[in-house]
Amino acid sequence: MREDIHNKLKEFTREELCLLNKSELARRFNCDPRTVERYLKISSGELVPKKSSRVYTSLLDDYKSIIIEKVDNYGATAMAVYKFIKKKGYKGKYSTVADFINKHKKVEIKKATIRFETTPGLQAQVDWKENLTMISKHGEIFKVNIFLMVLGYSRVKYVSLTENREQKTLFTCMIDAFRFFGGIPREILFDNMKTVIDRSKTNFSRVEFNTTFKHFADDAGFKPIACRPYRPQTK
């Protein structure tokens, strides 16, 4: 909408609008007389202006499918994705990429609706076996970690090999487990791992969860339960 025309015509009364010379106004505003006539009808109330059908685009639009593929299939971090699409020609900011990935992950978590057995208080357990040594047939030595999530009622297991035990890797493994199971347990038990527990605020009688982990649990919709410190057999 030409705001200059619209604002000027609003200054006139309905009677004055009928007396205005459309051709003279068109010359003054450097536009077609039909444009002036349309704005006159809008100002007099004879015509309701159409809502703008303009489609707003983002610098990220051409890269969203690539980003989703890298995050879902390879567990890529926001920074890794940003550097990758930047080489492909992306001109936007890192924060735009990070915001899109965060929103995408939240949507994926919500899609994993609970479809487990209806047993009340259904639980799952998470464990991470660390620094296991594996030797290839060529004699190469690898240090790996094994992420394990077990459903409490059916005992169905999800297992994943990881190169590290960082918090972002934990979140990726858990989201993959939710997809594998087809839903999210109501409660999940964890060992005394630093990616879950704030050890500086935890003692024998009280457990404090890591702030970032608590946000993840809230977004996913499960209740985290920690084993009592120094007593993993409570699982």
CORVEN-V386247 format. One record per backbone hydrogen bond with DSSP energy under -1.0 kcal/mol. CO is the residue of the C=O (numbers start at 1). NH is the residue of the N-H. E is the energy in kcal/mol with one decimal. If there is no record, write none. Layout:
co = (CO CO)
nh = (NH NH)
e = (E E)
//
This chain:
co = (1 2 3 4 5 6 8 9 13 14 21 22 23 24 25 26 32 32 33 34 35 36 37 38 39 40 41 41 58 60 63 64 65 66 67 68 69 70 70 77 78 79 80 81 82 83 85 86 93 94 95 96 97 98 99 100 101 102 103 104 105 106 107 111 122 123 124 125 127 129 132 134 136 140 142 144 145 146 147 148 149 150 151 156 158 160 162 166 167 168 169 170 171 172 173 174 175 176 177 178 178 186 187 188 189 190 191 193 193 196 197 198 206 208 210 211 212 213 214 215 216 217 217 223 225 228 231 232)
nh = (3 6 7 8 9 10 11 12 17 18 25 26 27 28 29 31 35 36 37 38 39 40 41 42 43 44 46 47 61 63 67 68 69 70 71 72 73 74 76 81 82 83 84 85 86 87 90 89 97 98 99 100 101 102 103 104 105 106 107 108 109 110 111 113 187 152 189 150 148 146 144 142 139 136 134 132 162 129 160 127 158 125 155 151 149 147 145 170 171 172 173 174 175 176 177 178 179 180 181 182 183 223 124 225 126 227 193 196 197 210 199 201 203 198 214 215 216 217 218 219 220 221 222 188 190 231 234 235)
e = (-1.2 -2.3 -2.8 -1.5 -2.4 -1.3 -1.2 -1.4 -2.1 -1.2 -2.2 -2.3 -2.0 -2.2 -2.5 -2.2 -1.0 -1.5 -2.4 -2.1 -2.1 -2.1 -1.9 -1.9 -2.6 -1.9 -1.8 -1.6 -1.4 -2.2 -2.5 -2.5 -1.9 -2.4 -2.4 -2.9 -2.3 -1.1 -2.0 -2.4 -2.6 -2.4 -1.9 -2.8 -1.8 -1.3 -2.6 -1.2 -1.1 -2.6 -2.5 -1.9 -2.3 -2.3 -2.3 -2.3 -2.4 -1.9 -2.0 -2.3 -2.2 -2.0 -1.5 -2.4 -1.3 -3.8 -2.8 -2.4 -2.8 -2.8 -2.9 -3.4 -2.0 -2.7 -3.0 -3.2 -2.6 -2.4 -2.1 -2.6 -2.4 -2.4 -1.5 -2.5 -2.3 -3.2 -2.3 -2.1 -2.4 -2.0 -2.5 -2.4 -2.5 -2.3 -2.2 -2.5 -2.1 -2.2 -2.7 -1.8 -1.6 -2.9 -1.6 -2.8 -2.6 -2.3 -1.9 -1.7 -3.1 -3.2 -1.2 -1.4 -2.7 -3.1 -2.4 -2.0 -1.8 -2.6 -2.4 -2.4 -2.4 -2.2 -1.6 -2.2 -2.4 -2.4 -1.8 -1.8)
//
